[in-house]
Amino acid sequence: MLVRMRRLRKNEKIRELVRETKIDVSDLIMPIFVDENIKDKRPINSLPGQYRFSVEKAIEEAKEIANLNIPAVILFGIPKEKDEIGSSAFKKDGVIQRTIRGIKEELGDNLLVIADCCLCEYTTHGHCGIVKDGKILNDETLKILEKIALSYAEAGADIIAPSDMMDGRVRVIREALEREGYHDVLIMSYSAKYCSSFYGPFREAADNKPAFGDRRSYQMDIHNAKEALREIELDINEGSDLILVKPALPYLDIIKMAKERFLVPIGAYCVSGEYAMVEAAARNGWIDRKRAIYEILVSIKRAGADFIITYWAKEFAQMMR
Ligand code: PBG
C-alpha cells in the first residue's frame, strides 16, 4: 500500500495539523429574547436552557456574553402592546430600543448589538407584514420597516437584521440609514430565509405565531436553491453588508453555493428547531450532547459559513474554556 489515509489520523497532533475547518467563539452570535412583560428571567419551555429576560436582566446577560468573548448578540423583543401595524416596534422607548441603549451604555464597542427587524412579534396577527383582506402587503410594510430600522439605529444598534422577507426592504433601510447619517450601521439581511418547520420552538419563545394562514407567501419555498442565490444577489445590490441563510443544517447546500458565488461574508442561523431536536434527544440519553453541538457547528462552518447565530453560543464558549 502506497497511500494510507490513516497515517494522517494517527494521533491528535497530526489530526490538528491537517484540520481543514476551525471554529472559534469569535464566529458565534448569541440570541437574546427581551420581554417587556416580565421581571427577572423566565425559562422557555420549547427551548430548554434558554430564557426570556426583562430589559435589566438582558443587559446583565449581555455583559456575561461579552465576558465570554462572544462578539455579538441578536435581540428579539416581546412587547407589552401589539397592534395591526406593529407600532411598538418603532417606539423610542420600546423594549428593544431600551435594551440596545442599556447594553451600549455598559459595554460600548465590547459587544456588537444586532437588532432583528421584523413586525411579527409586534403585530396582533403575528405576520411579518401589514395585512389587508388576508393578504400581506409588501410596499406598505416597507414604510414600517424603515421606521423600525431607523429607531434601532438611533438607539445605537451596530447592525440591523431585516428578517421579514419583503421585497425591496434592504434598499429602503439602506437609503434611510444613509439619509439620516447612520453611514456606519451595517445591514445583515436574512436573504435566504426558508419557510421552515424548524422555527416551531421560536413561536413560543417570541410569541409570533401567525393568527391565520402561514408565511409561504413571503418566506422561501424549501424546494428551491437558485431562488436563494437571486435573493442574496438582490440584497447585496441593495446594500446589505452581511447575508444570512436560515435555517442552517437543512440548507448547508445553500450556504456552500452562496460562499462559492459571492464575496460578502455569509452567516447561518442555526434555528430553534435545530437546537430543540438535539436538546430533546440529549435529555432522553439518545445522543452525546456536547459532541453533537460541536459537530453541528463545525458542519455549518465547513459548508462555508463565516459566522453562526446559535443558541449554543454561550455554552460553546464555556465548553472551550
Ligand atoms: C422573525 C424571526 C423568526 C426567527 C428569527 N426571526 C421567526 C419566523 O420567521 O417565524 C426564527 C428563529 C428561530 O427559529 O430560531 N421574523
Residues whose N, C-alpha, C, O or C-beta is under 5 A from the ligand:
A	BS01	PBG	C118 C120 S163 F198 Y199 F202 V271 S272 G273
